[in-house]
């Protein structure tokens, strides 16, 4: 039997001790395009939006927007994002890295020499990787400097 709401009781630890919270979540069934089944969405209790996922933010579950979360692609500028993608693609293609690396993880990652690769080839490829890492750091630091130029009031801070 389907119910259109879910009640969850959970405990959140804070400085004053533990706080017992009881939340009620409502669902919105939406039919799929192919008409076979319905997909359930949560209704955010703060803004009323439909959401596939709820995130724990400030003791309560909220949609991504109410929890002030953003996507990874929104955290980088176009240039630093392209440099990061180029670096990760190089690791995948040349060093056969199968792990999913974040840009910062790729900076710290030192690939082993793949079996069968000559030492000189590995050295040359590793030098190319170091140059890609330096380009990413340069692009990223430029974007951070641009962000730091602006204060909270929107005025430009000069040196």
C-alpha positions in Angstrom: 0.0 0.0 0.0 1.4 3.4 -1.0 1.4 6.3 1.3 2.0 9.9 0.2 4.0 10.8 3.3 6.9 9.4 5.4 7.6 10.3 9.0 11.2 10.0 10.2 12.5 10.5 13.7 16.2 11.0 14.1 18.7 12.4 16.6 21.2 15.2 15.8 24.2 15.7 18.1 25.1 19.3 18.9 27.0 21.2 21.6 24.1 21.2 24.0 23.6 17.5 23.7 21.4 15.4 21.4 18.3 16.9 19.8 15.4 14.6 18.8 13.8 15.7 15.5 10.7 14.4 13.8 10.2 15.3 10.2 7.3 14.5 7.8 8.2 14.2 4.1 5.6 14.2 1.4 5.9 12.6 -2.0 4.8 13.7 -5.5 4.3 10.8 -7.9 5.2 11.8 -11.5 4.5 9.5 -14.5 7.5 8.7 -16.7 7.5 9.6 -20.3 7.1 6.0 -21.4 4.0 5.6 -19.2 5.0 2.4 -17.5 5.5 3.6 -13.9 5.7 6.6 -11.7 8.8 8.1 -10.2 8.4 9.5 -6.7 9.8 12.9 -5.8 10.1 14.4 -2.4 8.4 17.7 -1.7 10.8 20.1 0.1 9.2 21.2 3.3 10.8 24.7 3.0 10.2 25.8 -0.6 7.7 23.2 -1.9 9.8 22.1 -4.9 9.9 18.6 -6.1 13.3 17.0 -5.5 14.8 13.5 -6.2 17.1 13.8 -3.2 17.0 15.6 0.1 20.2 16.8 1.9 20.8 17.2 5.6 21.5 20.8 6.2 21.3 22.6 9.6 19.5 19.7 11.3 16.7 19.2 8.8 16.4 17.6 5.4 16.1 20.1 2.5 16.3 20.2 -1.3 19.7 21.2 -2.8 18.7 24.8 -3.2 17.4 25.3 0.3 20.5 23.5 1.7 22.7 26.1 -0.3 24.4 23.3 -2.2 25.7 23.6 -5.7 27.2 21.4 -8.4 30.9 20.8 -8.8 30.8 22.5 -12.2 29.6 25.6 -10.5 32.7 25.8 -8.3 35.2 26.3 -11.1 35.7 28.8 -13.8 35.6 27.8 -17.5 39.4 27.9 -17.8 40.3 26.1 -14.6 37.6 23.5 -15.4 39.0 22.9 -18.8 42.6 22.6 -17.4 41.3 20.1 -14.8 39.5 18.1 -17.5 42.6 18.1 -19.7 44.8 16.8 -16.8 42.3 14.0 -15.9 41.9 13.0 -19.5 45.7 12.8 -19.9 45.9 10.5 -16.8 43.2 8.3 -18.2 44.6 8.1 -21.7 48.3 7.9 -21.2 48.7 6.3 -17.7 45.5 4.2 -17.9 44.2 5.6 -14.6 40.7 4.1 -13.9 40.1 5.9 -10.6 37.7 8.8 -10.6 39.9 11.7 -9.4 38.9 15.2 -8.3 41.0 18.0 -9.7 42.8 18.3 -6.3 43.2 14.6 -6.2 44.7 14.6 -9.6 47.2 17.2 -8.5 48.5 14.9 -5.8 48.3 11.7 -7.8 51.6 10.2 -9.1 50.9 7.5 -11.5 53.1 4.4 -11.6 54.8 3.4 -14.8 52.4 1.1 -16.7 53.7 -2.4 -17.3 55.5 -2.5 -20.7 56.1 1.2 -20.9 59.7 2.3 -21.5 61.2 4.4 -18.7 62.0 7.3 -21.2 58.4 7.3 -22.4 57.2 7.4 -18.8 59.6 10.2 -17.9 58.4 12.3 -20.9 54.7 11.7 -20.2 55.2 12.5 -16.6 56.9 15.8 -17.5 53.9 16.6 -19.7 51.6 15.7 -16.7 53.6 18.1 -14.5 53.1 20.9 -17.0 49.4 20.2 -17.1 49.3 20.3 -13.3 51.1 23.6 -13.3 48.6 25.0 -15.9 45.7 23.9 -13.7 47.2 25.5 -10.6 47.9 28.8 -12.6 44.3 28.9 -13.9 42.8 28.0 -10.5 44.9 30.6 -8.6 43.9 33.3 -11.2 40.2 32.5 -10.6 40.7 32.6 -6.8 42.5 36.0 -7.1 39.6 37.3 -9.1 37.1 36.2 -6.5 39.2 37.7 -3.7 39.3 41.1 -5.4 35.6 41.6 -4.6 34.5 42.1 -1.0 31.1 41.2 0.4 29.8 44.6 -0.4 30.7 44.2 -4.1 33.5 46.9 -4.0 36.8 46.1 -5.6 39.7 45.9 -3.2 43.0 47.4 -4.6 46.5 46.6 -3.4 
